[in-house]
Amino acid sequence: MSPGLYAVPGIVAVTLVTVATLAIGTWGLRFSRTTSDFFVASRTVRPRLNASAIGGEYLSAASFLGVAGLVLTFGADMLWYPVGWTAGYLVLLVLVAAPLRRSGAYTLPDFAEARLGSRSVRAVCSLIVVAIGWLYLLPQFQGAGLTLRSAIGAPTWLGPVIVALVVLANVTSGGMRSITFVQAFQYWLKLTALLVPAAVLLAVWAGDRATTTPSARPGDWSVPLATGGGGQGLYVTYSLIVATFLGTMGLPHVVVRFYTNPDGRAARRTTLVVLGLLGIFYLLPPVYGALGRIYAPELVASGRSDALVLELPRLMVPGLVGDLLTGLVTAGAFAAFLSTSSGLTIAVAGVLSQDVTGRTYGGTRLRGVTAFRLAAVVAVLVPAVAALAAPDLGVARAVGLAFAVAASTFCPLLLLGIWWRGLTDAGAIAGLFAGGLGSGAAVGWTLLSGQSTGWAAVLLEQPAAWSVPLAFVTMVLVSGLTRSRVPAHTGRFMVRLHTPEALELDRG
Amino acid sequence: MTEPSRPERVRVAGPARRRTPSARTRDIDAETRLGGMYMGSLLREQLRLALGVLGTLALTVGLLPLLFHLAPGLGTLHVLGLPLGWLLLGVLVYPLLVLLGWVYVRRAERNERHFADLMAGENR
């Protein structure tokens, strides 16, 4: 096949997804009127639509492309990633979902300020939200570049530019309301884009089964423990579990979605539907990983395992059907970049517009929506430029860092803030610094210094197992030492967090 | 010619809220010791439920790495044509998560109903 024809399915797929995204965003625009629409869709999104939107936003490039490639390369221990990304929602459901919605705050910094009555805690939280958001946006932009290069042979800079422009167009025009429709559409697109090819490929495999003998599998490919096993393998696996199970609740784009529910009960039901939607989706990437082991083992050797989902259809099914399936998975991958980037941009822009662009400067103050639009431009430009400047940073590692930092900072803040009356502003700040600096410095050091062996390297590569307890202990100890600083409204705030809205109570 | 009569302005209001100014909600509003006890009991119930669900998660999914560490032979075991680790982590864990979430939502809503009944003064 000539290079020109090879690129056709990918070009058509990317164009269709982009046009559909913009069209749905514009359609949703008709419903977007107020600042509240921009931030939280005026809190009227029903559980099923909201759950599809959360699923669409959450399933990023790491889920759509990364998991299959990791499973192909390393085997069953990589199954802990999708398991952790789903189980994180169960932890979120039982400890955080309803109280977070009932707190009535827009963003994580809002929650911290309302709960602890402190502008300083708010400032620290805003800083962490922006840091996590940019860390997570960077690999999305880079992944888009790699996908377009793999699918249509485009230069690496084209992907980040297209994603950044589409996200900006949607976010600045319609805000949260129109994005909700876009995200919901993209969940179902991503599910279809993995499900249909997987069904065809499994059928092909079943047909081939009589003629091909399964290649000999090394034993540890089926063991769900980090490579090498032993004490270090066990530590890495458990640390990954801690980071993903507890980190989900601290991701800014996940949390901001909970404010769009009508009430606490709806927030719980939404989360339950999300658990189901993620469970269905995550059945699929391992299928690609396992089939890749039989049909595309050469991708591992050439270091292109991330492209497995994109290349497997053509390797297994020649001709037009293979081209159509390739178009479908390319569309799904592109939807993954667009939806996750949009959600992260909304979250970062929400915080930036409240704490930076919405402030009064020299006597003038921007209107709510204008401040939000300006903030969205900043939120997209910084990671997009970084992705263009440093196109070969470790994609999976950056996402892993985001989870570890979220688990080490916002997880203790949310859990102690919701369930413990004794938390003080001083304790929260001390804990945020301990957890954030611990996890951030550890993974930053690993990224910069490269490979090394032994326990020290293992502890630094997967810091969550020690940095999360460190943050919890610091928050509790410092809060205990500053007991006089427990806010006077704590009791009233607990009433607001935990009582059903239908009850007539004074919620402060 | 007479001006067409303007339709009367209709005030649209939400559904009437359950107004239960019982002594018990006043206790909570005034933050009396008794009000604190009511709130404490709600918090304890919900936290106990949450920890129960998470404990179940820890004792099932959470023990899998340790299990495969202590009994490496499990890695070669095949069930229903799939390696055991794949079957557990690739398939079975997801229905378990949804089931745990479903049980939690039911019980959390029941706890809240009981609390609302308590506030309304219905003793059970």
Contacts between the chains, C-beta under 8 A, distances in Angstrom:
chain1	res1	chain2	res2	distance
A	76	B	83	7.0
A	76	B	85	4.4
A	76	B	86	5.7
A	76	B	89	6.5
A	76	B	90	7.8
A	79	B	85	7.6
A	79	B	86	7.3
A	79	B	89	4.0
A	79	B	90	5.5
A	80	B	89	7.0
A	83	B	61	7.0
A	83	B	89	5.6
A	83	B	93	5.4
A	86	B	93	7.9
A	86	B	94	6.5
A	86	B	97	5.7
A	87	B	57	6.7
A	87	B	61	6.7
A	87	B	93	7.8
A	87	B	97	5.9
A	89	B	97	7.9
A	89	B	101	7.8
A	90	B	53	7.3
A	90	B	57	6.6
A	90	B	97	5.2
A	90	B	100	6.0
A	90	B	101	5.5
A	90	B	104	8.0
A	91	B	54	6.7
A	91	B	57	8.0
A	93	B	101	5.4
A	93	B	104	6.3
A	93	B	105	7.5
A	94	B	49	7.4
A	94	B	50	4.0
A	94	B	53	4.9
A	94	B	54	6.3
A	94	B	101	7.9
A	94	B	104	5.1
A	94	B	108	7.9
A	95	B	50	5.4
A	95	B	54	7.7
A	98	B	108	7.2
A	219	B	75	6.0
A	219	B	76	6.2
A	220	B	75	6.9
A	222	B	75	5.0
A	222	B	76	7.0
A	222	B	83	3.7
A	222	B	84	7.7
A	222	B	85	5.2
A	222	B	86	6.4
A	223	B	68	5.6
A	223	B	72	7.1
A	223	B	74	7.9
A	223	B	75	3.8
A	223	B	85	5.9
A	224	B	64	6.4
A	224	B	65	6.8
A	224	B	68	5.8
A	224	B	85	4.3
A	224	B	88	7.5
A	224	B	89	5.2
A	225	B	65	5.8
A	225	B	68	5.5
A	225	B	69	6.1
A	229	B	69	6.9
A	229	B	72	7.4
A	233	B	69	7.5
A	234	B	65	6.0
A	234	B	66	7.2
A	234	B	69	5.0
A	237	B	65	4.5
A	238	B	65	6.1
A	241	B	62	7.0
A	241	B	65	7.4
A	265	B	109	6.6
A	265	B	112	7.8
A	268	B	104	8.0
A	268	B	105	5.1
A	268	B	108	6.5
A	268	B	109	7.6
A	269	B	105	6.4
A	271	B	101	7.1
A	272	B	98	7.4
A	272	B	101	4.7
A	272	B	102	6.2
A	272	B	105	5.2
A	275	B	97	5.6
A	275	B	98	5.1
A	275	B	101	4.7
A	276	B	98	5.2
A	278	B	94	7.9
A	279	B	94	3.3
A	279	B	95	7.1
A	279	B	97	6.3
A	279	B	98	5.7
A	280	B	94	7.7
A	282	B	94	6.6
A	283	B	90	7.1
A	283	B	91	6.5
A	283	B	94	6.8
A	286	B	86	7.1
A	286	B	90	4.6
A	290	B	86	7.7
A	419	B	43	7.2
A	419	B	47	5.9
A	491	B	31	5.3
A	491	B	36	7.0
A	491	B	39	7.3
A	492	B	31	7.4
A	494	B	39	6.2
A	494	B	43	7.0
A	495	B	28	6.1
A	495	B	39	6.3
A	498	B	39	7.3
A	498	B	42	5.8
A	498	B	43	5.9
A	498	B	46	6.5
A	499	B	39	7.9
A	499	B	42	7.0
A	499	B	112	7.8
A	499	B	115	7.0
A	500	B	112	4.5
A	500	B	115	7.2
A	500	B	116	6.0
A	502	B	17	7.0
A	502	B	18	5.5
A	502	B	116	6.8
A	503	B	18	7.4
A	503	B	20	7.2
A	503	B	25	6.7
A	503	B	115	7.8
A	503	B	116	5.8
A	503	B	119	5.8
A	504	B	17	6.6
A	504	B	18	7.1
A	504	B	19	6.0
A	504	B	20	6.1
A	504	B	21	6.8
A	504	B	25	6.2
A	505	B	25	5.6
A	505	B	28	5.8
A	505	B	29	6.3
A	506	B	28	7.7
A	506	B	29	4.2
